[in-house]
């Protein structure tokens, strides 16, 4: 095993957790554990928690900085800075590498429209969350940044003209040099190479080049055989910036040329090549592994791929309704305003999903589901998708493959996740009345504040001055006595992140601000500096929508409870 694979425990390094701030509006301080919204006009402190071995494991610079509101995620931001620390990172090392895994290059293989970019971004997001210094190298992005003319032959894996060959060689040289620089000069551990790589000779050259540098090479061959998946992938690809301003029909035709240009040149991977690779078919419907001998981190990535599915819906985040005291120690029920808020949240989310389904599937008459304990007018029910219609039309027909119906199985799935506490679960009551699945998830239990439960920032500062001082240095890793840190919470919630990746339909997550921060932080690639101070207000519903290259956050206003009028009145 190489020296880089065996990072001694004694060489763990102090690091600063600073990074470029972004995302939701941030307040510098707030009341620690109360679910009651603090005044936005007078920022107060939100104590975090502190790991026991801060001096050896992390640095003390966790100061909250103002954050610019942005609707895109940070998965493509640099991790090459010395002080980069991610939310799910268990420890840091002098080499910058974790899990005794050394350096790894993942090489994606496949024709255009086989979701290679989506795969590369998903792997980058997940491994960065774990603390692995990961960077995606998208050949298409490098080509777009070049200002000179791009010959048509460039888009072929084997250009037939001198101009095409030279341009392709020029782009590939720049990308390969960047990958080498990432590994050698910036303590990079995992690179994800997003290109065609459909020729066996090209794959062998890549394997030989990086293996000689003591970098392990794992290929992931993405293949599509399902016609519906292929059409959807082509539709998404034709919306890229390459075709900006072109009508949809022309954009699709241009993209189809790239596929037809490379299809005859495609050499599928086989065990005879002697390379370590994963065969990824129809976006995870089938997955086969060949010659895998790279250990823990690659196996963890393969496990992630087994849970990854194409997102057809959105993820929504909402706070729970209010109670009278609104504190941590008492498991209270909703008050009247909390019940009104719950009804308005239900109307807003259902209307939002129905509006998107109308645009996608047209006007399909909503149908009441049998599990609904309350009869609702049709306009207040979910509009079924094409998957819903086909499921009912072909149910029991053994000649046709049955559409699954479990949570998240397809685009018509909509499930609400709540924490076990009363007011969180009761906030979802009106969804349940409409026949929508509501699941209590123990992982959504809010951060345990320990001895500072329901204390204000000033009270904490007066009673626990040393703890307060340590928290002020690192709100993410600081742990108050008998409490959890945000880092503890992020590690505890990892299984929920994987389940969220498996869901293809819509999810609404109703929870405490602390748990929403962790989930949002994963989907929008926040760092541990930003995450403790993300501000989730009760008057905003947050919608995360998905695309192959990045996620997007949209803030949707929730009307004030004073505007509520019951439909029964």
Secondary structure, 3 states (H helix, E strand, C coil): CCHHHCCCHHHCCCCCCCCCCCCCCECCCCCCCCCCCCCCCCCCCCCCCECCCHHHHCCCCECCCCCCCCCECCCCCCCCCCCCCCCCCCCCCCCCCCCCCCEEEEEEECCCCCCHHHHHHHHHHHHHHHCCCEEEEEHHHHHHHCCCCCCHHHHCCCCCCHHHHHHHHHHHHHHHHHHHHHHHHCCCCEEEEECCCCCHHHHHHHHHHHHCCCEEEEEEEEECCCHHHHHHHHHHHCCCHHHCCCCHHHHHHHHHHHHHHHHCCCCCCCHHHCCCEEEEECCCCEEEEECCCCCHHHHHHHHHHHHCCCCCCCEEEEECCCCCCCCCCCCCCCCHHHHHHHHHHHHHHHHHHHHHHHHHHCCCCCCCCCCCCCCCCHHHCCCCCHHHHHHHHCCCCCCCCCCCCCCCCCCCCEEEEECCCHHHHHHCHHHHHCCCEEEECHHHCCCCCHHHCCCCHHHHHHHCHHHHHHHHHECCCECCCCCCCHHHHHHHCHHHHHHHHHCCCEEEEEECHHHHHHHHHHHCCCCHHHHCCECCCCCEEEEEEECCCCEEEEEEECCCHHHCCCCCC
